[in-house]
Amino acid sequence: MSIEGTPPTVSQTALVALVDAFVQQGHPKQYAEAMATAIIFQTDLDLRNAQITRLLGWLKQEHNDIYPSALAIVEKTCEEFEQRVQQG
């Protein structure tokens, strides 16, 4: 899963472990891979959300002068993403 000579990432290691665990529980390998991928993907989304929340909280507390601009950028990014999704 990793490029030769590069150690696997935490996500790659977790993916392999989850697939193995699901296979040991009796799930077919194809389904185990899909389930593990979905879990890793959701966990990554949760991490990204926590990072942006923490960053915005820090900005609000330590740099309140730029917090509104940072919040506007985050909101604009959400709007742009939603537009791209709607456009297909």
TISE-10143 format. One record per residue: residue number from 0; residue in one letter; x, y, z of N, C-alpha, C, O in turn. Coordinates in steps of 0.2 Angstrom, whole numbers, plus 5000, padded with zeros to 4 digits. Each point is the difference from the previous one (the first is absolute). Layout:
BEGIN
<rec NUM, 'A', <X, Y, Z>, <X, Y, Z>, <X, Y, Z>, <X, Y, Z>>
...
END
This chain:
BEGIN
<rec 0, 'M', <5004, 4994, 5000>, <4996, 5006, 5000>, <5004, 5006, 5000>, <4998, 5006, 4999>>
<rec 1, 'S', <5009, 4994, 5003>, <5004, 5006, 5000>, <5005, 4999, 4994>, <5001, 4995, 4998>>
<rec 2, 'I', <5002, 5011, 5001>, <5005, 5000, 4995>, <5006, 4997, 5003>, <5001, 5001, 5006>>
<rec 3, 'E', <5003, 4995, 4990>, <5006, 4996, 5002>, <5004, 5005, 5004>, <5002, 5005, 4997>>
<rec 4, 'G', <5000, 4993, 5009>, <5005, 5004, 5004>, <4996, 5005, 5004>, <5003, 5003, 5005>>
<rec 5, 'T', <4991, 4998, 4994>, <4996, 5005, 5004>, <4996, 4996, 5005>, <4996, 4995, 4998>>
<rec 6, 'P', <5004, 5006, 5009>, <4996, 4997, 5004>, <4993, 5001, 4999>, <4998, 5006, 4998>>
<rec 7, 'P', <4997, 4989, 5004>, <4993, 5001, 4999>, <4998, 5006, 5005>, <5002, 5001, 5005>>
<rec 8, 'T', <4992, 5002, 4992>, <4997, 5005, 5004>, <4996, 4997, 5006>, <4999, 4994, 4999>>
<rec 9, 'V', <4999, 5010, 5006>, <4996, 4997, 5005>, <4993, 4998, 4997>, <4997, 4995, 5002>>
<rec 10, 'S', <5000, 5009, 4993>, <4994, 4998, 4996>, <5001, 4993, 4997>, <4996, 4996, 5000>>
<rec 11, 'Q', <5010, 5003, 4996>, <5001, 4994, 4997>, <5001, 4994, 5005>, <4997, 4995, 4998>>
<rec 12, 'T', <5006, 5006, 5007>, <5001, 4995, 5005>, <4993, 4998, 5003>, <4998, 4994, 5001>>
<rec 13, 'A', <4998, 5011, 5001>, <4993, 4999, 5003>, <4996, 4996, 4995>, <4996, 4996, 5002>>
<rec 14, 'L', <5004, 5006, 4991>, <4996, 4997, 4995>, <5002, 4992, 5000>, <4995, 4996, 5000>>
<rec 15, 'V', <5011, 5003, 5000>, <5002, 4993, 5000>, <4998, 4996, 5006>, <4997, 4994, 4999>>
<rec 16, 'A', <5003, 5009, 5007>, <4998, 4997, 5006>, <4992, 4999, 5000>, <4998, 4995, 5002>>
<rec 17, 'L', <4999, 5010, 4996>, <4992, 5000, 4999>, <4998, 4994, 4996>, <4996, 4996, 5001>>
<rec 18, 'V', <5007, 5004, 4993>, <4998, 4995, 4995>, <5001, 4993, 5003>, <4996, 4996, 4999>>
<rec 19, 'D', <5010, 5003, 5004>, <5002, 4994, 5003>, <4995, 4998, 5006>, <4997, 4994, 5000>>
<rec 20, 'A', <5001, 5011, 5004>, <4995, 4999, 5005>, <4993, 4998, 4997>, <4997, 4995, 5003>>
<rec 21, 'F', <5001, 5008, 4992>, <4993, 4999, 4997>, <5000, 4993, 4996>, <4996, 4996, 5001>>
<rec 22, 'V', <5010, 5002, 4996>, <5001, 4993, 4997>, <4999, 4995, 5006>, <4997, 4995, 4999>>
<rec 23, 'Q', <5007, 5006, 5006>, <5000, 4995, 5006>, <4993, 5000, 5003>, <4998, 4994, 5003>>
<rec 24, 'Q', <4998, 5011, 4996>, <4993, 5000, 5003>, <4995, 4996, 4995>, <4994, 4999, 5001>>
<rec 25, 'G', <5009, 4999, 4993>, <4996, 4996, 4995>, <4997, 5004, 4994>, <4997, 4997, 4996>>
<rec 26, 'H', <5005, 5009, 5003>, <4998, 5004, 4995>, <5004, 4999, 4994>, <5006, 4999, 5000>>
<rec 27, 'P', <4991, 5000, 4994>, <5004, 4999, 4994>, <5005, 5006, 4999>, <4999, 5006, 5002>>
<rec 28, 'K', <5007, 4992, 4995>, <5006, 5005, 5000>, <4997, 5007, 4996>, <5002, 5005, 5002>>
<rec 29, 'Q', <4995, 4994, 4993>, <4997, 5006, 4996>, <4996, 5004, 5004>, <5001, 5006, 5000>>
<rec 30, 'Y', <4995, 4992, 5004>, <4995, 5004, 5005>, <5005, 5003, 5005>, <4999, 5005, 5002>>
<rec 31, 'A', <5005, 4991, 5001>, <5004, 5002, 5005>, <5005, 5006, 4998>, <5000, 5005, 5004>>
<rec 32, 'E', <5002, 4995, 4990>, <5004, 5005, 4997>, <4995, 5007, 5000>, <5003, 5005, 5001>>
<rec 33, 'A', <4991, 4994, 4996>, <4996, 5005, 4999>, <4998, 5003, 5007>, <5000, 5006, 5001>>
<rec 34, 'M', <4998, 4990, 5004>, <4999, 5002, 5007>, <5005, 5004, 5003>, <4999, 5005, 5003>>
<rec 35, 'A', <5007, 4992, 4997>, <5006, 5003, 5003>, <5002, 5007, 4996>, <5002, 5005, 5004>>
<rec 36, 'T', <4997, 4995, 4990>, <5001, 5007, 4996>, <4996, 5005, 5003>, <5002, 5006, 5001>>
<rec 37, 'A', <4991, 4992, 4999>, <4995, 5005, 5003>, <5002, 5002, 5007>, <4999, 5006, 5001>>
<rec 38, 'I', <5003, 4990, 5003>, <5002, 5002, 5007>, <5006, 5005, 5000>, <4999, 5005, 5003>>
<rec 39, 'I', <5006, 4993, 4993>, <5006, 5004, 5000>, <4998, 5007, 4997>, <5002, 5005, 5002>>
<rec 40, 'F', <4994, 4995, 4993>, <4998, 5006, 4996>, <4996, 5005, 5005>, <5001, 5006, 5001>>
<rec 41, 'Q', <4994, 4991, 5003>, <4996, 5004, 5005>, <5005, 5002, 5005>, <4999, 5006, 5003>>
<rec 42, 'T', <5005, 4990, 5000>, <5005, 5002, 5005>, <5004, 5006, 4998>, <5002, 5005, 5003>>
<rec 43, 'D', <5001, 4995, 4990>, <5003, 5005, 4998>, <4996, 5007, 4999>, <5003, 5005, 5002>>
<rec 44, 'L', <4991, 4994, 4996>, <4996, 5006, 5000>, <4999, 5003, 5007>, <5000, 5006, 5001>>
<rec 45, 'D', <4999, 4990, 5004>, <4999, 5002, 5007>, <5006, 5003, 5002>, <5000, 5006, 5004>>
<rec 46, 'L', <5006, 4992, 4995>, <5006, 5003, 5001>, <5001, 5007, 4997>, <5002, 5005, 5004>>
<rec 47, 'R', <4996, 4995, 4990>, <5001, 5007, 4996>, <4995, 5005, 5003>, <5002, 5006, 5001>>
<rec 48, 'N', <4992, 4992, 5001>, <4995, 5004, 5003>, <5003, 5002, 5007>, <4999, 5006, 5002>>
<rec 49, 'A', <5004, 4990, 5002>, <5003, 5002, 5007>, <5005, 5005, 4999>, <5001, 5005, 5004>>
<rec 50, 'Q', <5003, 4994, 4991>, <5006, 5004, 4998>, <4998, 5007, 4999>, <5002, 5005, 5002>>
<rec 51, 'I', <4993, 4996, 4993>, <4997, 5007, 4998>, <4997, 5003, 5006>, <5000, 5006, 5001>>
<rec 52, 'T', <4996, 4990, 5003>, <4996, 5003, 5006>, <5005, 5002, 5005>, <4999, 5006, 5003>>
<rec 53, 'R', <5007, 4991, 4998>, <5005, 5002, 5005>, <5003, 5006, 4997>, <5002, 5005, 5004>>
<rec 54, 'L', <5000, 4995, 4990>, <5003, 5006, 4997>, <4996, 5006, 5001>, <5002, 5005, 5002>>
<rec 55, 'L', <4992, 4994, 4996>, <4995, 5006, 5000>, <4999, 5002, 5008>, <5000, 5006, 5001>>
<rec 56, 'G', <5000, 4990, 5003>, <4999, 5002, 5007>, <5007, 5003, 5003>, <4999, 5005, 5003>>
<rec 57, 'W', <5006, 4993, 4995>, <5007, 5003, 5001>, <5000, 5007, 4997>, <5002, 5005, 5004>>
<rec 58, 'L', <4996, 4996, 4990>, <5000, 5007, 4997>, <4995, 5004, 5003>, <5002, 5006, 5001>>
<rec 59, 'K', <4992, 4992, 5001>, <4995, 5004, 5004>, <5003, 5003, 5006>, <4999, 5005, 5002>>
<rec 60, 'Q', <5005, 4990, 5002>, <5002, 5002, 5006>, <5007, 5004, 5000>, <5000, 5005, 5004>>
<rec 61, 'E', <5004, 4993, 4992>, <5007, 5004, 4999>, <5000, 5005, 4995>, <5005, 5005, 5001>>
<rec 62, 'H', <4991, 4995, 4994>, <5001, 5005, 4994>, <4993, 5002, 4998>, <4998, 4999, 4994>>
<rec 63, 'N', <4998, 5003, 5011>, <4993, 5002, 4998>, <4999, 5005, 4995>, <4995, 5000, 4996>>
<rec 64, 'D', <5011, 5004, 5002>, <4999, 5004, 4995>, <5000, 4997, 4993>, <4997, 5003, 4995>>
<rec 65, 'I', <5006, 4991, 5004>, <4999, 4997, 4994>, <4995, 4994, 5000>, <4999, 4997, 4994>>
<rec 66, 'Y', <4998, 5001, 5011>, <4996, 4995, 5001>, <4994, 5000, 4995>, <4998, 4996, 4997>>
<rec 67, 'P', <4999, 5010, 5003>, <4994, 5001, 4995>, <5002, 4998, 4993>, <4996, 4997, 4996>>
<rec 68, 'S', <5010, 5005, 5002>, <5002, 4999, 4993>, <5002, 4992, 4999>, <4998, 4998, 4995>>
<rec 69, 'A', <5004, 4999, 5010>, <5002, 4993, 4999>, <4993, 4996, 5000>, <4999, 4995, 4996>>
<rec 70, 'L', <4996, 5007, 5008>, <4994, 4997, 5000>, <4996, 5001, 4993>, <4997, 4995, 4998>>
<rec 71, 'A', <5004, 5011, 4999>, <4997, 5001, 4994>, <5003, 4996, 4995>, <4997, 4997, 4995>>
<rec 72, 'I', <5010, 5002, 5005>, <5003, 4995, 4995>, <4998, 4993, 5001>, <4998, 4997, 4995>>
<rec 73, 'V', <5001, 5001, 5011>, <4997, 4993, 5001>, <4993, 4999, 4997>, <4999, 4995, 4997>>
<rec 74, 'E', <4997, 5010, 5005>, <4993, 5000, 4997>, <5000, 5000, 4993>, <4996, 4997, 4996>>
<rec 75, 'K', <5008, 5007, 5001>, <5000, 5001, 4992>, <5003, 4993, 4997>, <4997, 4998, 4995>>
<rec 76, 'T', <5007, 4999, 5008>, <5003, 4994, 4998>, <4994, 4995, 5000>, <4999, 4996, 4995>>
<rec 77, 'C', <4997, 5004, 5010>, <4994, 4995, 5001>, <4995, 5002, 4994>, <4998, 4995, 4997>>
<rec 78, 'E', <5001, 5011, 5002>, <4995, 5002, 4995>, <5003, 4998, 4993>, <4996, 4997, 4996>>
<rec 79, 'E', <5010, 5004, 5003>, <5003, 4998, 4993>, <5000, 4992, 4999>, <4998, 4998, 4995>>
<rec 80, 'F', <5003, 4999, 5010>, <5000, 4992, 5000>, <4992, 4998, 4998>, <4999, 4996, 4996>>
<rec 81, 'E', <4997, 5007, 5008>, <4993, 4998, 4999>, <4998, 5002, 4993>, <4996, 4996, 4997>>
<rec 82, 'Q', <5006, 5009, 5000>, <4998, 5002, 4993>, <5003, 4995, 4995>, <4997, 4998, 4995>>
<rec 83, 'R', <5010, 5000, 5007>, <5003, 4995, 4995>, <4996, 4993, 5000>, <4999, 4997, 4995>>
<rec 84, 'V', <4999, 5001, 5011>, <4996, 4994, 5001>, <4993, 5000, 4996>, <4998, 4996, 4997>>
<rec 85, 'Q', <4999, 5010, 5004>, <4994, 5001, 4996>, <5000, 5000, 4993>, <4996, 4998, 4996>>
<rec 86, 'Q', <5010, 5005, 5001>, <5001, 5000, 4993>, <5002, 4993, 4997>, <5000, 4999, 4994>>
<rec 87, 'G', <5003, 4997, 5011>, <5002, 4993, 4998>, <5006, 5000, 4997>, <5003, 4995, 4998>>
END
